[in-house]
Amino acid sequence: MSNKLDVDDLINWLNQSEDEAKATVAESGATADPFYDGVLSAIFQIREYIKKMRKIDDAEGKSEKQWISVDKKLPEDIDRRYFMCLVENHLEDPPMFCQYEEEYGFGFWKDIYDPVTLGFVDSEFDTMEELGYEKVLYWMPMIEPPEEAMQDD
């Protein structure tokens, strides 16, 4: 077994997940579902980001990124929103996209909205353990956008 993930397999998996989410919304007959809208948005963003990462790596000759063991190093750049993560007992599966909080570890920030006014109330961080996920063993930072995208016009 290999611990490496094929980028094309990951993009295909994201495409399948998108199709499943769209089918679920269509079956429910709902015109809008905030949960699935968020899922579809995340899938789109991740898929496009991976495609860009692959193009940049190919252009720079970096065909292989290296996974970092959590035993050796944890993320330092907390400004990054997501990290690709491989979890215990699922090293062959596509990576999860997790957030990192120095105080709590890997997990996800979630926004809390008032159910009546739908206005933003607060944010809270749920760890992988609290969400019932297995422990993150390896992580990899997302790549930076191209320099020309970072320049002000």
C-alpha positions as protocol buffer text, in pm:
chain_id: "A"
residue {
  index: 1
  type: MET
  ca { x: 0 y: 0 z: 0 }
}
residue {
  index: 2
  type: SER
  ca { x: 114 y: 348 z: -80 }
}
residue {
  index: 3
  type: ASN
  ca { x: 65 y: 650 z: 144 }
}
residue {
  index: 4
  type: LYS
  ca { x: 55 y: 882 z: -158 }
}
residue {
  index: 5
  type: LEU
  ca { x: -268 y: 1017 z: -297 }
}
residue {
  index: 6
  type: ASP
  ca { x: -321 y: 1067 z: -668 }
}
residue {
  index: 7
  type: VAL
  ca { x: -442 y: 1421 z: -737 }
}
residue {
  index: 8
  type: ASP
  ca { x: -671 y: 1304 z: -1018 }
}
residue {
  index: 9
  type: ASP
  ca { x: -835 y: 1053 z: -782 }
}
residue {
  index: 10
  type: LEU
  ca { x: -893 y: 1330 z: -528 }
}
residue {
  index: 11
  type: ILE
  ca { x: -1049 y: 1560 z: -788 }
}
residue {
  index: 12
  type: ASN
  ca { x: -1270 y: 1275 z: -910 }
}
residue {
  index: 13
  type: TRP
  ca { x: -1374 y: 1204 z: -551 }
}
residue {
  index: 14
  type: LEU
  ca { x: -1463 y: 1571 z: -502 }
}
residue {
  index: 15
  type: ASN
  ca { x: -1663 y: 1567 z: -826 }
}
residue {
  index: 16
  type: GLN
  ca { x: -1854 y: 1260 z: -706 }
}
residue {
  index: 17
  type: SER
  ca { x: -1919 y: 1426 z: -369 }
}
residue {
  index: 18
  type: GLU
  ca { x: -2052 y: 1733 z: -548 }
}
residue {
  index: 19
  type: ASP
  ca { x: -2287 y: 1519 z: -759 }
}
residue {
  index: 20
  type: GLU
  ca { x: -2412 y: 1337 z: -447 }
}
residue {
  index: 21
  type: ALA
  ca { x: -2476 y: 1664 z: -263 }
}
residue {
  index: 22
  type: LYS
  ca { x: -2664 y: 1808 z: -563 }
}
residue {
  index: 23
  type: ALA
  ca { x: -2871 y: 1490 z: -589 }
}
residue {
  index: 24
  type: THR
  ca { x: -2959 y: 1506 z: -221 }
}
residue {
  index: 25
  type: VAL
  ca { x: -3079 y: 1865 z: -254 }
}
residue {
  index: 26
  type: ALA
  ca { x: -3276 y: 1779 z: -569 }
}
residue {
  index: 27
  type: GLU
  ca { x: -3442 y: 1482 z: -398 }
}
residue {
  index: 28
  type: SER
  ca { x: -3547 y: 1696 z: -103 }
}
residue {
  index: 29
  type: GLY
  ca { x: -3724 y: 1940 z: -335 }
}
residue {
  index: 30
  type: ALA
  ca { x: -3576 y: 2234 z: -143 }
}
residue {
  index: 31
  type: THR
  ca { x: -3487 y: 2542 z: -344 }
}
residue {
  index: 32
  type: ALA
  ca { x: -3204 y: 2627 z: -105 }
}
residue {
  index: 33
  type: ASP
  ca { x: -3035 y: 2440 z: 175 }
}
residue {
  index: 34
  type: PRO
  ca { x: -2768 y: 2637 z: 368 }
}
residue {
  index: 35
  type: PHE
  ca { x: -2586 y: 2319 z: 473 }
}
residue {
  index: 36
  type: TYR
  ca { x: -2557 y: 2176 z: 123 }
}
residue {
  index: 37
  type: ASP
  ca { x: -2486 y: 2520 z: -23 }
}
residue {
  index: 38
  type: GLY
  ca { x: -2186 y: 2533 z: 212 }
}
residue {
  index: 39
  type: VAL
  ca { x: -2081 y: 2179 z: 121 }
}
residue {
  index: 40
  type: LEU
  ca { x: -2102 y: 2255 z: -251 }
}
residue {
  index: 41
  type: SER
  ca { x: -1911 y: 2579 z: -208 }
}
residue {
  index: 42
  type: ALA
  ca { x: -1635 y: 2403 z: -11 }
}
residue {
  index: 43
  type: ILE
  ca { x: -1609 y: 2123 z: -267 }
}
residue {
  index: 44
  type: PHE
  ca { x: -1581 y: 2375 z: -550 }
}
residue {
  index: 45
  type: GLN
  ca { x: -1316 y: 2580 z: -370 }
}
residue {
  index: 46
  type: ILE
  ca { x: -1108 y: 2277 z: -274 }
}
residue {
  index: 47
  type: ARG
  ca { x: -1128 y: 2121 z: -621 }
}
residue {
  index: 48
  type: GLU
  ca { x: -1025 y: 2444 z: -792 }
}
residue {
  index: 49
  type: TYR
  ca { x: -747 y: 2504 z: -539 }
}
residue {
  index: 50
  type: ILE
  ca { x: -604 y: 2156 z: -598 }
}
residue {
  index: 51
  type: LYS
  ca { x: -614 y: 2209 z: -974 }
}
residue {
  index: 52
  type: LYS
  ca { x: -423 y: 2536 z: -932 }
}
residue {
  index: 53
  type: MET
  ca { x: -176 y: 2371 z: -695 }
}
residue {
  index: 54
  type: ARG
  ca { x: -110 y: 2094 z: -947 }
}
residue {
  index: 55
  type: LYS
  ca { x: -53 y: 2344 z: -1229 }
}
residue {
  index: 56
  type: ILE
  ca { x: 188 y: 2550 z: -1020 }
}
residue {
  index: 57
  type: ASP
  ca { x: 374 y: 2241 z: -902 }
}
residue {
  index: 58
  type: ASP
  ca { x: 403 y: 2115 z: -1258 }
}
residue {
  index: 59
  type: ALA
  ca { x: 532 y: 2455 z: -1373 }
}
residue {
  index: 60
  type: GLU
  ca { x: 789 y: 2463 z: -1092 }
}
residue {
  index: 61
  type: GLY
  ca { x: 883 y: 2100 z: -1138 }
}
residue {
  index: 62
  type: LYS
  ca { x: 750 y: 2004 z: -795 }
}
residue {
  index: 63
  type: SER
  ca { x: 550 y: 1695 z: -872 }
}
residue {
  index: 64
  type: GLU
  ca { x: 556 y: 1571 z: -514 }
}
residue {
  index: 65
  type: LYS
  ca { x: 467 y: 1761 z: -200 }
}
residue {
  index: 66
  type: GLN
  ca { x: 582 y: 1618 z: 131 }
}
residue {
  index: 67
  type: TRP
  ca { x: 346 y: 1527 z: 413 }
}
residue {
  index: 68
  type: ILE
  ca { x: 453 y: 1653 z: 756 }
}
residue {
  index: 69
  type: SER
  ca { x: 410 y: 1429 z: 1059 }
}
residue {
  index: 70
  type: VAL
  ca { x: 228 y: 1596 z: 1350 }
}
residue {
  index: 71
  type: ASP
  ca { x: 491 y: 1433 z: 1574 }
}
residue {
  index: 72
  type: LYS
  ca { x: 763 y: 1636 z: 1403 }
}
residue {
  index: 73
  type: LYS
  ca { x: 595 y: 1971 z: 1339 }
}
residue {
  index: 74
  type: LEU
  ca { x: 262 y: 2149 z: 1371 }
}
residue {
  index: 75
  type: PRO
  ca { x: 138 y: 2438 z: 1158 }
}
residue {
  index: 76
  type: GLU
  ca { x: 291 y: 2772 z: 1252 }
}
residue {
  index: 77
  type: ASP
  ca { x: 117 y: 3002 z: 1008 }
}
residue {
  index: 78
  type: ILE
  ca { x: -223 y: 3025 z: 1175 }
}
residue {
  index: 79
  type: ASP
  ca { x: -342 y: 3278 z: 914 }
}
residue {
  index: 80
  type: ARG
  ca { x: -387 y: 2990 z: 671 }
}
residue {
  index: 81
  type: ARG
  ca { x: -745 y: 2881 z: 681 }
}
residue {
  index: 82
  type: TYR
  ca { x: -716 y: 2515 z: 577 }
}
residue {
  index: 83
  type: PHE
  ca { x: -458 y: 2238 z: 578 }
}
residue {
  index: 84
  type: MET
  ca { x: -472 y: 1906 z: 397 }
}
residue {
  index: 85
  type: CYS
  ca { x: -472 y: 1630 z: 659 }
}
residue {
  index: 86
  type: LEU
  ca { x: -438 y: 1252 z: 661 }
}
residue {
  index: 87
  type: VAL
  ca { x: -609 y: 1082 z: 954 }
}
residue {
  index: 88
  type: GLU
  ca { x: -539 y: 762 z: 1142 }
}
residue {
  index: 89
  type: ASN
  ca { x: -665 y: 442 z: 973 }
}
residue {
  index: 90
  type: HIS
  ca { x: -745 y: 637 z: 652 }
}
residue {
  index: 91
  type: LEU
  ca { x: -405 y: 710 z: 499 }
}
residue {
  index: 92
  type: GLU
  ca { x: -520 y: 569 z: 165 }
}
residue {
  index: 93
  type: ASP
  ca { x: -829 y: 792 z: 154 }
}
residue {
  index: 94
  type: PRO
  ca { x: -840 y: 1145 z: 12 }
}
residue {
  index: 95
  type: PRO
  ca { x: -712 y: 1400 z: 265 }
}
residue {
  index: 96
  type: MET
  ca { x: -946 y: 1596 z: 484 }
}
residue {
  index: 97
  type: PHE
  ca { x: -930 y: 1973 z: 473 }
}
residue {
  index: 98
  type: CYS
  ca { x: -899 y: 2085 z: 834 }
}
residue {
  index: 99
  type: GLN
  ca { x: -834 y: 2405 z: 1016 }
}
residue {
  index: 100
  type: TYR
  ca { x: -578 y: 2438 z: 1294 }
}
residue {
  index: 101
  type: GLU
  ca { x: -604 y: 2629 z: 1619 }
}
residue {
  index: 102
  type: GLU
  ca { x: -293 y: 2643 z: 1835 }
}
residue {
  index: 103
  type: GLU
  ca { x: -489 y: 2601 z: 2157 }
}
residue {
  index: 104
  type: TYR
  ca { x: -702 y: 2305 z: 2043 }
}
residue {
  index: 105
  type: GLY
  ca { x: -527 y: 2135 z: 1750 }
}
residue {
  index: 106
  type: PHE
  ca { x: -692 y: 2029 z: 1425 }
}
residue {
  index: 107
  type: GLY
  ca { x: -1064 y: 2073 z: 1374 }
}
residue {
  index: 108
  type: PHE
  ca { x: -1306 y: 2319 z: 1225 }
}
residue {
  index: 109
  type: TRP
  ca { x: -1437 y: 2667 z: 1302 }
}
residue {
  index: 110
  type: LYS
  ca { x: -1812 y: 2697 z: 1270 }
}
residue {
  index: 111
  type: ASP
  ca { x: -2024 y: 3008 z: 1269 }
}
residue {
  index: 112
  type: ILE
  ca { x: -2332 y: 3027 z: 1485 }
}
residue {
  index: 113
  type: TYR
  ca { x: -2635 y: 3215 z: 1354 }
}
residue {
  index: 114
  type: ASP
  ca { x: -2952 y: 3324 z: 1527 }
}
residue {
  index: 115
  type: PRO
  ca { x: -3229 y: 3086 z: 1410 }
}
residue {
  index: 116
  type: VAL
  ca { x: -3485 y: 3366 z: 1393 }
}
residue {
  index: 117
  type: THR
  ca { x: -3297 y: 3660 z: 1243 }
}
residue {
  index: 118
  type: LEU
  ca { x: -3027 y: 3445 z: 1075 }
}
residue {
  index: 119
  type: GLY
  ca { x: -2778 y: 3704 z: 1198 }
}
residue {
  index: 120
  type: PHE
  ca { x: -2426 y: 3606 z: 1297 }
}
residue {
  index: 121
  type: VAL
  ca { x: -2390 y: 3538 z: 1670 }
}
residue {
  index: 122
  type: ASP
  ca { x: -2049 y: 3381 z: 1730 }
}
residue {
  index: 123
  type: SER
  ca { x: -1788 y: 3131 z: 1612 }
}
residue {
  index: 124
  type: GLU
  ca { x: -1661 y: 2825 z: 1793 }
}
residue {
  index: 125
  type: PHE
  ca { x: -1393 y: 2568 z: 1724 }
}
residue {
  index: 126
  type: ASP
  ca { x: -1473 y: 2194 z: 1727 }
}
residue {
  index: 127
  type: THR
  ca { x: -1176 y: 1958 z: 1747 }
}
residue {
  index: 128
  type: MET
  ca { x: -1147 y: 1644 z: 1538 }
}
residue {
  index: 129
  type: GLU
  ca { x: -1206 y: 1440 z: 1855 }
}
residue {
  index: 130
  type: GLU
  ca { x: -1521 y: 1634 z: 1945 }
}
residue {
  index: 131
  type: LEU
  ca { x: -1652 y: 1573 z: 1592 }
}
residue {
  index: 132
  type: GLY
  ca { x: -1581 y: 1200 z: 1614 }
}
residue {
  index: 133
  type: TYR
  ca { x: -1298 y: 1198 z: 1360 }
}
residue {
  index: 134
  type: GLU
  ca { x: -979 y: 1006 z: 1403 }
}
residue {
  index: 135
  type: LYS
  ca { x: -649 y: 1169 z: 1494 }
}
residue {
  index: 136
  type: VAL
  ca { x: -461 y: 1371 z: 1231 }
}
residue {
  index: 137
  type: LEU
  ca { x: -127 y: 1202 z: 1164 }
}
residue {
  index: 138
  type: TYR
  ca { x: 6 y: 1408 z: 871 }
}
residue {
  index: 139
  type: TRP
  ca { x: -66 y: 1752 z: 733 }
}
residue {
  index: 140
  type: MET
  ca { x: 38 y: 1970 z: 443 }
}
residue {
  index: 141
  type: PRO
  ca { x: -9 y: 2345 z: 400 }
}
residue {
  index: 142
  type: MET
  ca { x: -212 y: 2475 z: 112 }
}
residue {
  index: 143
  type: ILE
  ca { x: -6 y: 2657 z: -147 }
}
residue {
  index: 144
  type: GLU
  ca { x: 2 y: 3033 z: -177 }
}
residue {
  index: 145
  type: PRO
  ca { x: -189 y: 3193 z: -464 }
}
residue {
  index: 146
  type: PRO
  ca { x: 21 y: 3313 z: -759 }
}
residue {
  index: 147
  type: GLU
  ca { x: 209 y: 3637 z: -687 }
}
residue {
  index: 148
  type: GLU
  ca { x: 20 y: 3830 z: -956 }
}
residue {
  index: 149
  type: ALA
  ca { x: -305 y: 3748 z: -774 }
}
residue {
  index: 150
  type: MET
  ca { x: -164 y: 3897 z: -454 }
}
residue {
  index: 151
  type: GLN
  ca { x: -63 y: 4230 z: -610 }
}
residue {
  index: 152
  type: ASP
  ca { x: -292 y: 4532 z: -580 }
}
residue {
  index: 153
  type: ASP
  ca { x: -414 y: 4677 z: -907 }
}
